[in-house]
Amino acid sequence: LNIKKISILDMGGGPNPIYSYIKKSTNVSTKCYVLDTPKLVKILKHKVPKQFRSDVRYITHLSEIKLKKLDIVYFNSSMQYLENYQGLIKKISRFKPSYILIGYTPMHSSNKNYYSVQYGVPGSEHPIIFFSLKKLKKLMNNLKYKNIYENKYNNIIKNSDFNNCYYADLLFKKF
């Protein structure tokens, strides 16, 4: 993007949002909203160093974004945990982001989403979605976003019922 300050919505950015990587590796000025759980936001919003508080803001609701337009929306391994990802993406599209980046997200080649439970740290379990790449691309196309980049890696499962599961990075551009 050829603009002075890029606005980013980092979905589920946690304690190390995309802002940190952009700041360390580029000279790009960034305003970053990090949308996360109320519990995490309560902790993290006070941990942002003073010199970055005007550039990084932790929020719990989209209504806290005071911009009419966002340049980038970034889901880094977070969309698969959302109960109503379609509704959220539709709400986010109202900000007319130029790009929507979906990173490190489980996909597969079937026509419908699959749902499961993810077990991580002992005692921790989360519902998780394995996205139908076809279904996700159709949703994005209906919202006027074209898939301009796709990276598939780390095949997870291969069997006849679950059709080639893998992680993917997808970049969509507004058309």
N, C-alpha and C positions, 0 to 999 in steps of 0.2 A: 504494500500500500504506500502510495506516495503522498503521505500527509504528515503533519508535524507531530501530532500526538494520537496514538492508536488507542481505541477503547476496546477492552476485552471483558467478556463475561466468562469466568472460569468456573465451570460447574463441578462442585465437589473438589475444589483445589486443595483443601486441607491446609496443613501447616507449611507446605512448600509449593505455593501456587506458581503458575506459568510465569508470572511477573519476575520471579527470582531468576529464571533461566534467561529471559529476555534481557534483563538488567546486566547480567554477567557476561553475555555473549554479543550484545549489540549496543549501538548508540541510539536505539529507538526509544523515544519517550512514550510511556504507556500509562494509561489509567485503567486499573484492573479491579473489577468487582469479583469477589470470590463468594459464590453462593454455596452454603453448606448447612449442616444441621444446626439447630439452635444451640445445642450443647457445645458443639465445637466452636461455633462463632463466638459464644460468650467467653470462651477461654482465649481464642486466638486474636480477637480484635484488640485486646489490650497488650498483646505480645509484639505487634508490629512496631518496629523502631520508629521514633518520631520523624526521622528524615524521610520515611517512606509512607507515612500516613495519608498524605494528600494523593498518593498514587495507588495505594492498595486499600480497598475497603471490603471488609467482611460483612455479608448480608445474609438474611434468612428468607427474604421474599423478593420477587422481581419488582414489586412496587417501590422498593428502596432505591432503585436505579433512577437517577434524576436526568438521564440522557434520553433523547427521543430516538437516537440511532446508535447502534453498536457496530464496530468494525468486524470483530471476531467473537464467535462463541466457541468455547473449547470444552469438550467433554473428554477428560483423560481417564479412561477406565472407571467411569462413573455412571454412564447412561444405563448400563445393564442392571443397576440396583434401583432404578426408578419405577415406581408402581404405574404411573401414568405418563410414560415418556412422550407419547404422541401429543397429549394435551399440553405438556410443558414445551415441547418444540414449537407447537402452534402459538403459544403465548410468547415465546422468545422471538418468533418470526415477526411479531409486531414491532420489534426494535429494528427491523430491516437490516440484520447483519450482512455484511458483504460476504463473509465466509463463515461456515460452520465446520469445525474440525472435530472429528470423533476419533479418538486414539485408543489403542490397546483395548479393544472391545470384542467380546466373543460373538462370532458370526457363524453361519452355516449356509449351505446352498439349497435348502428346501424352501417351500413356499409359505411356511408359517413359523412364528416364533415358538421356541421351546422354553419351558420354565423348569427350574430346578432349585435345589438348595445348595449353597456353597458353604463348606465347612473350612474354616481357617484356623485361627488361634483356638486352642481348646476352649470349649464353651461358647464359641462364636459361630453363629450360623446366620446366613442371609439368603433371602430369595434372590435369584439371579435369572436374567433373560439371556438366552442364546438367540441372537437376532437373525431373522431371515434377511439376507442381504437384498434380495429382490423386493421384499416388503418395505424395508427401510428406504431403499432408493425410490420406490414409488411414492412413499410419504413425502420425501424431500422434493421430488419432482412436482408433486401437487402443490407444494408450498413455493414453487418457482426457484428451486435450487438444483444445479447440475453437478453431478459427481465429476470432479476434474482430476482427482488423484485417488489411487487405491493401492494399498500395500497389504498383502495377506502373508501371514507367517505363523510359525508354531502350531502346526496341526495338532489339535487336542485329542479328538476322538474320530475314528473312522469305523463306522458300521452302517448297516443298511437302514436302521431306524433314525439315525442322527446325521446322515449325509454330510460328511466331511466338515467337522467343526474346526475353526481356526480363530486366531486373533487377527484383527484388521485395523488399519488406520484409513480413514476416509476423509477427504476434503471436498466440501460442497461450496459452490460459488453461486451467488444470487444472479439470476438472469432476468 
